[in-house]
Amino acid sequence: VSCQQCSEPPCVRVCPTGAAHIDPATNIVTMDNSRCVGCKYCIAGCPYNVRFINEETKAAENCDFCLHSKLAIGEQPAC
């Protein structure tokens, strides 16, 4: 199971720093790693249990359909 891109995502609602947010240009649920404090509220709030802490960045992550990589250069998501 990957991120289901909820229309009213609980992970965004519970994030105290605004790191979990909806990208205004694409409406994709994504993260701003520089704002994430690793509190794991978004992980607890996710009804699909698909958020996780990236061990390298120490920030929470979810599938964002390659928003900042493939989509950013006009390619389709890896999936």
C-alpha positions, 0 to 999 in steps of 0.5 A: 500500500502506498500513500492514498493522497487523501482529499483531507489528509489527517497527516497534514492536519496533525503536523505541528510544523506544517512540514506535511502539506498539500503542494499547491500546484499539484494537490499532492500530499508531500513533505518539507523535510527542512520543517520536519522535527520527527515528532511522528504525529503524521505517522500516527495520523495516517489511516493507511500506515504508509508514512515512515521516518527516513533514516538518512534525513530523520524526516517523515516521508510518504509517497508523493508520486516523485513530485520533487524528482520525476514530475519536476522534470516532466517525467511520469512517477516511477510507479 
